[in-house]
């Protein structure tokens, strides 16, 4: 009887998934191919950040089991907030529990895949939340299904989540839940969720401030809401110091802890080792954290233009963002549907301004795509133009990332540790070895980068212009049948791009 009930439940869940995702038979094939491709990427392509992060959390948990250390309650050993730390420690906790009885290498292939799957799980939550927002925005069920497959197959969504597996999709998820609360006028939930997102990565504040200004016009209330939004981010700094002092009293620890990069090198992987990750270093973690933010601060202000007086420069990022904030502040309160459209436009443009002008890490960009896809499908009269601009922007930006950050996409360590590591030659160099950008440089890509970057920037501006709530852009799609053809075309195109990139990546890295 129980087995029969389980079979019924599985069938019901499968039917629900099919109902949420699949439009027609060809679309079912597209989802199947995409799913297999994403699975292959997950289990074969490697990047060190996810592994280093989860190994650090593993040893924080181990500190409690071996020395009764309480640093698992909060520490700034990594450049992420306490919300992310707690969630990731929960994900790695089963590994710690098994480790109590069976000793193994916490950095083995199977566990690296398990660590990566954490972001795959968050991705499914993100997709589910996008469906809920689509319902609030009155996007038809069929279009919402197309939205999900086009979102998931975008190369700058698929690779950051399934290859890099960094945690940017996590704060993107919190911003989506917060945005739905914003639409439902649940202000407390909105601010709590965005405070959690900002804790995970401070850049989420660029999506938060425009939404506050769009709804609130009273100056003191704007300051209040802004302070609430960054409350976890600020409060955790105090909490880290409290935990650290208590931990010193409990464990008698006197040495400093290292940064993540050093931790990754020093983590013991022997099954016989049960030491915690500690080391004496010249700089404290506070100094390292400050150095990280200082480095990013100056990098994000790199793009400048002359302004105000001779000899002074203004930041393109700051100027653009302030202009957006002014626009949000002067908007009048409208009927609910128009306000939702303005809010979706504002948060999408805020993300685009940041990623067009801040030169951040190449996998952070996944955070901007959920709201942009909601914006695309909320205005179906210009969907073809939007998908064209999206592909131009995404592919040109991806090419910039491949050439400029050559160690990430197509980097020489991309096949390390996972299921294709057997393809690497014995003398393979994972630091200075083969990488895709080297081939592109040999082909003379650098002389075309000024054109590629210009096209990318123009596509970004085009996306803003086309999606302004007052712009009158129509694709003149005749009927539902023609729209389906367009959706299938873009879906197959994006899946093909992802597959071709994967084959190029593997071929290049194992070649030398």
C-alpha positions, 0 to 999 in steps of 0.5 A, a space after each residue: 500500500 505504501 509503495 503504491 502511494 509512493 508511486 502515485 506521489 512520484 507520478 503526481 510530481 512528474 505530472 506537475 513538473 511537466 505541466 510547469 515546464 513543457 509546452 509541446 512535444 518538441 519542447 519536451 525534447 528541448 528540455 530533455 537535451 538541455 537537462 542532459 547537457 546541464 547534468 554533464 556540465 555539472 559533473 565534468 566542468 570544475 571551478 575552485 570557488 565552490 569547492 574552496 567555499 564548501 571545504 571551509 564550511 566543512 571544517 567550520 562544522 568539524 571545529 564544533 565536533 572536534 574542539 567544540 568551536 562555535 565559529 560555525 555560528 558566524 565568522 568572516 573567513 570568507 567574503 560572504 555573509 552569515 545567511 549564506 554561511 548558515 545555509 551552506 553549512 546546513 548543506 554540508 552538514 550531512 557530510 560532517 555527520 558521515 565523517 564521524 563514522 567513516 573517514 574520507 577525503 572531503 574534497 573527493 570527486 563525489 563530494 565536489 559534485 554534491 557541493 555543486 548541486 547546492 546551487 542546482 537546488 537553489 536554481 530550481 527554487 529560483 525557477 519556481 519563484 519566477 513562475 509565481 512572479 509570472 502569475 502575479 504579472 499576469 504572464 500566460 502559463 505558456 509564455 511562462 514555460 518559454 521564459 523558464 527554458 530560455 532563461 535556463 539555457 542562456 549561457 550566462 545563466 547555465 555556466 555560472 550555476 552549473 559550471 562555476 556553481 558560485 552562490 550568486 543565484 542564491 541572492 538572486 533567489 532572495 531578491 525574487 521572493 522580495 520582489 514578489 512581496 513588494 508587488 503584494 505590498 508586504 513591506 516587512 517581508 520585502 525588506 527582510 528578504 532583501 536584507 538577506 540578499 544583501 547579506 549574501 553579497 552587498 551588490 544586491 543593494 543596487 536592486 534594493 534602493 530603486 525599489 524603495 525610492 519608487 514607493 517611498 517619497 518621505 526622506 526619513 522613511 527612505 533612510 529608515 528602509 535603507 538602514 533596515 535593508 543593510 541591517 543584517 550586513 552591518 549586524 553580522 560584522 558585530 556578531 562575528 567579533 562576539 563569536 570570535 571572542 567567545 570561541 577564543 574563551 571556549 577553545 583557548 585558540 590564540 592563532 589567526 585564521 587565513 583567507 579562503 585562498 590560503 585555506 584551500 591550499 592548507 585544507 587537510 584531505 587525508 582521511 586520518 587528519 582531523 585538524 581544523 584549518 588554522 594558521 598564523 598570518 600577518 593580516 587579520 581576516 578583518 584586514 583581508 575583508 577590508 582589502 577585498 571591498 577596497 579592491 572592488 570599490 576602486 574597480 567598480 569606479 574605473 569607468 570615468 568621464 570628465 565632470 564638474 571641474 577641470 581635473 575631476 572625474 565622475 564615475 559612470 556607474 555612480 552617475 547612471 545609478 543616481 539618475 535611475 534613483 532620481 527617476 524612481 523617486 519622481 515617479 508618482 504612485 500609479 495603479 497596481 499593474 503600472 507600478 509593478 511594470 515600473 518596479 520590474 523595469 527599475 530593478 532590471 535596469 539597476 542590475 544592467 547598470 551595475 554589470 555594464 560599469 562595475 567590471 565584477 567577477 564574470 559569474 555574478 552576472 547571473 543575478 540580473 537575468 531573472 528579472 530581465 526575463 520576467 520583463 521580456 515576457 511581461 511585454 510579449 508585443 516586443 518579445 522577438 526584439 528582446 530575445 535578439 538583444 538579449 542574445 547579442 548582449 549575452 554572447 558578446 559579454 560572454 566573449 569578453 569574459 572568456 578573453 578577459 578572465 581566461 582562467 574562468 570560462 575555458 580555463 586550464 583547470 576546468 577539467 580538474 577533479 571531476 569525471 573527465 579528469 582522466 582526459 588530462 595528460 600527465 604533464 597537464 598544467 592547471 595554472 598555466 596550461 591550455 585555455 580557450 582565450 589563448 587560441 582566440 588571442 592567437 587568432 587575433 581576437 584582441 584587435 576586434 575586442 573594441 568592436 565586441 565591447 561596443 556591440 555589447 554596450 549598445 545592446 545593453 542600452 537597446 534593452 533599456 530603451 526597448 523595455 521602458 514602460 512608455 516605449 512603443 515597440 511591436 514585433 507584429 507577430 501574427 498569431 500564437 503559431 508564429 510565436 511558438 516558432 520564434 520560441 523554438 528557434 531561440 531555444 534551440 539556438 541557445 542550447 546549441 551555443 551551450 553545447 558547442 561551447 562545452 565541446 570547445 572547452 573540453 577539446 581545448 583543455 585536454 589537448 596539450 
